[in-house]
């Protein structure tokens, strides 16, 4: 119990004094996860909307596969990305392994199905409301997607935040492709695992507080956006 209390005191001191390692790791985590969220959203938001408005053969199978990919094991993603980016892999010449870019690639693969699935679920209901109007205006599929994306932007931000929350807490894939290199690829989750193993509970708990704070921010933001969206719809 004394070790926990002492660790809490030291962690609080690291936070209030803006410890250099703490800030460096936190900023790198935000850089990687925010980049992954933006890139994934560029693909996932239009994809989810397109699945909501288009009818084609194997559509249900495609949606089922998308939902199944939400549960894709991160370590498997990390392994696949590692093999693709290794020297013997097809993209080894790029030299991206053990860099933040490789971590971003892994996170994009992990969170894209999540964002696309949430987008599809919301856009399916929104499309039911807009269907007759947009059909009567003889709009093109691209115009329909653009209209739904704009009118549903608040809910789509919720989907993106959910993806960010998944990305910022990821450890399995990024430790495989990033290598947890100090001042290069070390992020919050991998640093917590490392410092705990080393017995440096103060820094580990300080990093944990930052990670919890980010998770709370994401969840509060999602709750607020969802409530505001419901009030606006009523």
N, C-alpha and C positions, 0 to 999 in steps of 0.2 A: 504493500500500500504506500509505503514511503517513497518507493521508486516512482510510482505513478504520480504522486503529488509533486515530487521534484521535477519529473518530466513535464508536467503541466506548467509549472512555473517557468522552466527554461523555454518551453514552446511559446508561452505568452511573451517572454522577453524577446525571442527571435522575431515574433510578429510585430511588436511595437517598435523595435529598432530597425525594422526593414532589412533583415539579414540578407546579405548579397546572394548567397546560394539559394535561399528561399525565393527571392524575387526572380532570380535567373531561371529556376526550374518552373516557377509559376508562369512566367511570360512565355517560356517555350511550350508549355502545355497549352496555353491559350492560342498561341500561334498555330500549332499543329491541329488542334481540334476545331478552331474557327475556320481554318483553311479547308479542312476536310468537310465541314458542314456546308460551307458555301459551294464547294465543287459538287458535293453529293446533291444539294438542293437544285442545282442547275439541271441535273439529269432527272432527279426523282420527282420534282413538282410537275413538270410537263408530262412525265410518264404516267403518274397517278391520275392526272386529269384526263389524259388521252384514254386510259383504260376505262374511265367512268363514262365517256361519251361515245366511244366506238363499239360497234358490235362486229365481231369477226369469229371465225372458226377457232376453236381452242381458247377462247377468251377466258372461260372459267378455269381452265387448266393453267393459263398464264397467271391469273390472279392467285390461284392456290399455290403455285410455285413461288410467287413473290412473297406470299405470307409465310411459306415454309422457310424461305431464305432469311427471314427475320431471326430465326433461331440458329443460324449458321454458327458453329463453334469458332470463336475468334482465333484460337490456336491453329485451327485448320486454315483459316484465311492467312494467318501469319506464315504458315509453312508454304502455302502456294505462292505467296508474294516473294518469300525468300528464294524459292526455287526459280522463279521467273527473273529475279534480279541478281542472282548469284552469277559468278563468272562463267559457269557452264550453261546458264540459262539464256533464253532468247534476248533478254534486255540487259545482260551483264555488262555489255560494252558501255552502257550509260554510267556505270559506277554509282548507282543510287543506293545500294545496300548499305545499311548502317548510317543513314542520313535521315533528317526530318522528312524529306520527300517520300522516302519509302514508308515512313510511319503514316503520312497523310494518305498514301495510296491504300494502305491496309484499312485505315479508318473509313475511307470513302466506300470501300467494298462492304464493310460491316454495316454502315448506317444508311446506305442508299435504299435497301429494301424496306427498312423501317419508315423512312420519310415517305417513300412512294406508297406504302400500304396505308398510312394515316391519311395521306392526301387523297387516295382513291376513296376511302370510306367517307370522307367529308364531301368530296366533289360529286359522289354518286347522289347524295341528297340534294346538293345545290343544283345539279343538272336536272333533277326531276322538277325543280321549280322554274328553271330557265328554258327547259326543253321547247315548249310550244312557242315561246317568244322568239328564241333564236332560230328555230326552224322557219317560222313565218317571215322572218327578215332575210331568209335565204343566205345566211352567213356560211362562210367556209369553215372547215374543221379548225384551221389555224385561228380564225377569228373567235370561234367558240371557246377554244382553249384559252386564248388571251383574255376573253371576257370573264371566264370563270376564275382564272388566276388572279385577276385584279379584284373582283368582287369578293373573293374568298381569301384575300391576302392575310387577314388577321389569323384565320384558322391555319393557314399555311405557315405562318410564322411559328405557331404552336408546334406544327410538325417538325420544323427546322430545329426548334429548341429541344424537342425530344431527341432528335438525332445528335445534337450537341451534348446533351446529358449522357447519352450512351457513349459518345466518343471520349469525353473527358475522363470517364471512369474506366476506360479500357486499359488492360495491362497485358493480356496474353499475346495478342498479335504484335503489338508494338515493341515488346521486349525481344521478340524473335527477329524482327526486321530492323529494329533500331539499335539493339545491342546495349542500351542503357549506358552510353558513353558520357562521362562527366563533361559538362559545358558543351555538349554537342547534341546528344539525343536523349538525355535524361529528362523525364517528365515526372509529374506528381505521383502517379501510381507506381512507376518503376522505382522512383527514389524512395518511396515509403517502404517498399519491399526490401530494398537494399539496406537502408538505414536501420530497419528493424533487425535484419540479419546481423548487422554490425554491432547492434546494441546501442546505437545512438537514438534513444527514444525521444529526445527533445526535438531534434530536427524532424523525425518521423511524425511526431504528433503535431508539430507546427504545419507540416505539409498536409497532414490529415485534416486539420482545421480549415485550411484553405480549400481543400477538395470538398469538404462538407459545406463550406460557405457557397461554393460555386453550384453544388447540387441543390442547395436550398434556393438559391437565386433562380435557377432554371425551373424548379417546381413551382415556386411562387409566381413566376412569370407566366407559366402555362396555366395555372389556376386563374390568374387575373385575366389573361387573354380569353380563356374559355368562358368565364363569367361575363365579361364585357361583350363577347360575341353573342351569347344567349340573350342578354338584355337588349342588344341592338336589333336582334332578329325579332324580338317581341315588340 
